[in-house]
Amino acid sequence: MIAIVNNAVIINSSTSRRANVISNRTGCDAMGIIKAQLIDVLKAKLQNGVAHYLFLKKDGTLREAWGTTANNLFYIFVRLP
């Protein structure tokens, strides 16, 4: 989770760990922080409603997806044509 307090960005321990892993894999500290924050934003959107997102598959192609983790929307979302 990301919070802004007195113009400073505060991240929790899981976001920090995720940023460290991404930084190590990409070799770029800024990329690790940015991607970890984007993951937090996506998780919040998935919890609060239906999110539209794209992701890069291992074979290099982009995949478009819609999803939610909100229980009250899940069954409605799954049954849409």
C-alpha positions in Angstrom: 0.0 0.0 0.0 1.2 3.5 -0.8 0.5 6.6 1.3 1.6 10.2 1.0 2.4 11.9 4.2 3.9 15.4 4.3 4.8 15.1 0.6 6.7 11.9 1.2 5.7 8.5 -0.3 5.3 5.8 2.3 5.2 2.1 1.2 4.5 -0.9 3.2 6.8 -3.9 3.8 5.3 -6.2 1.1 5.6 -3.4 -1.5 9.1 -2.8 -0.4 10.0 -6.5 -0.8 8.3 -6.6 -4.2 10.3 -3.5 -5.3 13.5 -5.1 -4.2 12.8 -8.3 -6.2 11.9 -6.3 -9.3 15.0 -4.1 -8.9 17.3 -7.1 -8.6 15.7 -8.7 -11.7 15.7 -5.6 -13.9 18.9 -4.0 -12.5 17.1 -0.7 -12.0 16.0 0.6 -8.6 13.5 3.1 -10.1 11.9 0.4 -12.2 11.4 -1.8 -9.1 9.7 1.0 -7.2 7.5 2.1 -10.1 6.4 -1.5 -11.0 5.7 -2.3 -7.3 3.5 0.8 -7.0 1.6 -0.1 -10.2 0.9 -3.6 -8.8 -0.5 -2.0 -5.6 -2.7 0.3 -7.7 -4.0 -2.7 -9.8 -4.7 -4.7 -6.6 -6.7 -1.8 -5.2 -8.7 -1.5 -8.4 -9.4 -5.3 -8.5 -10.6 -5.2 -4.9 -12.9 -2.2 -5.5 -14.4 -3.1 -8.8 -13.7 -4.4 -12.3 -10.3 -3.5 -13.6 -9.1 -3.4 -17.3 -5.4 -4.2 -17.7 -2.8 -5.5 -20.2 0.1 -7.7 -19.4 3.1 -9.0 -21.3 3.1 -12.8 -21.7 6.3 -14.9 -21.6 6.1 -15.3 -25.4 6.3 -11.5 -25.8 2.6 -10.9 -26.8 0.3 -8.6 -25.0 -2.9 -9.9 -23.3 -5.9 -7.8 -22.6 -7.9 -8.7 -19.5 -10.7 -7.6 -17.3 -10.9 -8.9 -13.7 -12.0 -8.3 -10.2 -11.4 -9.8 -6.7 -14.5 -8.2 -5.3 -16.8 -11.0 -4.2 -20.0 -9.0 -4.8 -19.0 -8.4 -8.4 -17.4 -11.7 -9.2 -20.5 -13.7 -10.0 -22.1 -10.9 -12.0 -18.8 -10.5 -14.0 -18.4 -14.2 -14.7 -21.9 -14.6 -16.1 -21.7 -11.7 -18.5 -21.8 -12.8 -22.2 
